[in-house]
């Protein structure tokens, strides 16, 4: 019924997207009286997933670019995430070994922060299916992304239960099995179950609701971490941490735990110290995305999350005139950096960027394209693509860079005037060429 494809953007050749698909063809196997209602439920769930991700602004969540339906299928265009799920990382462990506690805590704090962000929305967003296969590690600094919002939902305090029990056995809180509605507390229980699995390498689905202390399986884990996880796994919701942020505090013993605190890597993934990745790791610096794409609009802006260790001073290289980056300088732990396109500082001219002409133009013969280009080069009638490379310069370690891409279409008046002037030039040149030929014909004819 569903699939995910890697797709290359035909406009931005270096941009790869993940395209998630659901097909309604499977509904043909249902009785006719059930097909319409089931289709509406599937469509509503898929659209809700897009809505949640489209409006979310968090470095640990994927970016949703577009939603469309075509030929009996629905599609969501998402940020393509390169990495490895925590489930696969766990499977690749040698027998009788455990994941390092500090690495698991790095993942845990980020998950606490992203759950806290979702739960703070109005209305709160409940993820409902937190498990290792839905969390992906994307770099050697252990940055994670929470993926697959297929069964996430908005919390409704007036409701006393969910219509269906969504989730995975072993990660489901006991009150869900009793018919209660999923809530922030049930997400915290699922996170506790997942952390227990990551630190003990035991499958929670084999004995649901039964969790011996983590230290029973893995004595190397600290009592603080083990006790915090046991509290999150309390059978009574009132006994669990009141929020995901409180859970992060219990895990780390810090009132303000840092999302990324480990500058080391898993066995087999140690970066070369002379490579950009290794230098950035040594500086303790990472960004939530290596590429930012802006579409031309007076209000266009994007937010980038920059992870920096406490006490490290960071400066941003001066951006081109058409970008505004705030803040351009800071000291301390991770910051949200706002990147805004200045519409008054950029114009669609061939002299400023790379032309992105329409498809009809590309279909013309080569000599005609060259001739037209000579006339419209300064008239701004084609969309132009611009690119800027921005560097983050920490007070220690090597810089880390990311790319800002933007597409600038001409305004309507620019298109009209541009083609009008181009037509006048075409007519004048035709006249200059045809008039001598006409005179020659007349002379020879008489």
Secondary structure in CASP SS format (residue, H / E / C, confidence):
PFRMAT SS
TARGET T0000
AUTHOR 0000-0000-0000
METHOD secondary structure of the structure
MODEL  1
X C 1.00
X E 1.00
X E 1.00
X E 1.00
X E 1.00
X E 1.00
X E 1.00
X E 1.00
X C 1.00
X C 1.00
X C 1.00
X C 1.00
X C 1.00
X C 1.00
X C 1.00
X E 1.00
X E 1.00
X E 1.00
X E 1.00
X E 1.00
X E 1.00
X E 1.00
X E 1.00
X C 1.00
X H 1.00
X H 1.00
X H 1.00
X H 1.00
X H 1.00
X C 1.00
X C 1.00
X H 1.00
X H 1.00
X H 1.00
X H 1.00
X H 1.00
X H 1.00
X H 1.00
X H 1.00
X H 1.00
X H 1.00
X H 1.00
X H 1.00
X H 1.00
X H 1.00
X H 1.00
X H 1.00
X H 1.00
X H 1.00
X H 1.00
X H 1.00
X H 1.00
X H 1.00
X H 1.00
X H 1.00
X C 1.00
X C 1.00
X C 1.00
X C 1.00
X C 1.00
X E 1.00
X C 1.00
X C 1.00
X E 1.00
X E 1.00
X E 1.00
X E 1.00
X E 1.00
X E 1.00
X E 1.00
X C 1.00
X C 1.00
X E 1.00
X E 1.00
X E 1.00
X E 1.00
X E 1.00
X E 1.00
X E 1.00
X C 1.00
X C 1.00
X C 1.00
X C 1.00
X E 1.00
X E 1.00
X H 1.00
X H 1.00
X H 1.00
X H 1.00
X H 1.00
X H 1.00
X C 1.00
X C 1.00
X C 1.00
X C 1.00
X C 1.00
X C 1.00
X C 1.00
X C 1.00
X C 1.00
X H 1.00
X H 1.00
X H 1.00
X H 1.00
X H 1.00
X H 1.00
X H 1.00
X H 1.00
X H 1.00
X H 1.00
X H 1.00
X H 1.00
X H 1.00
X H 1.00
X H 1.00
X H 1.00
X H 1.00
X H 1.00
X H 1.00
X C 1.00
X C 1.00
X C 1.00
X C 1.00
X C 1.00
X E 1.00
X E 1.00
X C 1.00
X C 1.00
X C 1.00
X C 1.00
X C 1.00
X H 1.00
X H 1.00
X H 1.00
X E 1.00
X E 1.00
X E 1.00
X C 1.00
X C 1.00
X C 1.00
X C 1.00
X C 1.00
X C 1.00
X E 1.00
X E 1.00
X E 1.00
X C 1.00
X C 1.00
X C 1.00
X C 1.00
X C 1.00
X C 1.00
X E 1.00
X E 1.00
X C 1.00
X C 1.00
X C 1.00
X C 1.00
X C 1.00
X C 1.00
X C 1.00
X C 1.00
X C 1.00
X C 1.00
X C 1.00
X C 1.00
X C 1.00
X C 1.00
X C 1.00
X C 1.00
X C 1.00
X C 1.00
X C 1.00
X H 1.00
X H 1.00
X H 1.00
X H 1.00
X C 1.00
X C 1.00
X C 1.00
X C 1.00
X C 1.00
X C 1.00
X H 1.00
X H 1.00
X H 1.00
X H 1.00
X H 1.00
X H 1.00
X H 1.00
X H 1.00
X H 1.00
X H 1.00
X H 1.00
X H 1.00
X H 1.00
X H 1.00
X H 1.00
X H 1.00
X H 1.00
X C 1.00
X C 1.00
X C 1.00
X H 1.00
X H 1.00
X H 1.00
X C 1.00
X C 1.00
X C 1.00
X C 1.00
X C 1.00
X C 1.00
X C 1.00
X H 1.00
X H 1.00
X H 1.00
X H 1.00
X C 1.00
X C 1.00
X C 1.00
X C 1.00
X C 1.00
X H 1.00
X H 1.00
X H 1.00
X H 1.00
X H 1.00
X H 1.00
X H 1.00
X H 1.00
X H 1.00
X H 1.00
X C 1.00
X C 1.00
X C 1.00
X C 1.00
X H 1.00
X H 1.00
X H 1.00
X C 1.00
X C 1.00
X C 1.00
X C 1.00
X H 1.00
X H 1.00
X H 1.00
X H 1.00
X H 1.00
X H 1.00
X H 1.00
X H 1.00
X H 1.00
X C 1.00
X C 1.00
X C 1.00
X C 1.00
X C 1.00
X C 1.00
X C 1.00
X C 1.00
X C 1.00
X C 1.00
X C 1.00
X C 1.00
X C 1.00
X C 1.00
X C 1.00
X C 1.00
X C 1.00
X C 1.00
X C 1.00
X C 1.00
X C 1.00
X C 1.00
X C 1.00
X H 1.00
X H 1.00
X H 1.00
X H 1.00
X H 1.00
X H 1.00
X H 1.00
X H 1.00
X C 1.00
X C 1.00
X E 1.00
X E 1.00
X C 1.00
X C 1.00
X C 1.00
X E 1.00
X E 1.00
X E 1.00
X E 1.00
X E 1.00
X C 1.00
X C 1.00
X C 1.00
X C 1.00
X C 1.00
X E 1.00
X E 1.00
X E 1.00
X E 1.00
X E 1.00
X E 1.00
X E 1.00
X C 1.00
X C 1.00
X C 1.00
X C 1.00
X C 1.00
X E 1.00
X E 1.00
X E 1.00
X E 1.00
X C 1.00
X C 1.00
X C 1.00
X C 1.00
X C 1.00
X C 1.00
X E 1.00
X E 1.00
X E 1.00
X E 1.00
X C 1.00
X C 1.00
X E 1.00
X E 1.00
X E 1.00
X C 1.00
X C 1.00
X C 1.00
X E 1.00
X E 1.00
X E 1.00
X E 1.00
X E 1.00
X E 1.00
X E 1.00
X C 1.00
X H 1.00
X H 1.00
X H 1.00
X C 1.00
X C 1.00
X C 1.00
X C 1.00
X C 1.00
X C 1.00
X C 1.00
X C 1.00
X E 1.00
X E 1.00
X E 1.00
X C 1.00
X C 1.00
X H 1.00
X H 1.00
X H 1.00
X H 1.00
X C 1.00
X C 1.00
X C 1.00
X H 1.00
X H 1.00
X H 1.00
X H 1.00
X H 1.00
X H 1.00
X H 1.00
X H 1.00
X H 1.00
X H 1.00
X H 1.00
X C 1.00
X C 1.00
X C 1.00
X C 1.00
X C 1.00
X C 1.00
X E 1.00
X E 1.00
X E 1.00
X E 1.00
X E 1.00
X E 1.00
X E 1.00
X E 1.00
X E 1.00
X E 1.00
X E 1.00
X E 1.00
X C 1.00
X C 1.00
X C 1.00
X C 1.00
X C 1.00
X E 1.00
X E 1.00
X E 1.00
X E 1.00
X E 1.00
X E 1.00
X E 1.00
X E 1.00
X E 1.00
X C 1.00
X C 1.00
X C 1.00
X H 1.00
X H 1.00
X H 1.00
X H 1.00
X H 1.00
X H 1.00
X H 1.00
X H 1.00
X H 1.00
X H 1.00
X H 1.00
X H 1.00
X H 1.00
X H 1.00
X H 1.00
X H 1.00
X H 1.00
X H 1.00
X H 1.00
X H 1.00
X H 1.00
X H 1.00
X H 1.00
X H 1.00
X H 1.00
X H 1.00
X H 1.00
X H 1.00
X H 1.00
X H 1.00
X H 1.00
X H 1.00
X H 1.00
X H 1.00
X C 1.00
END
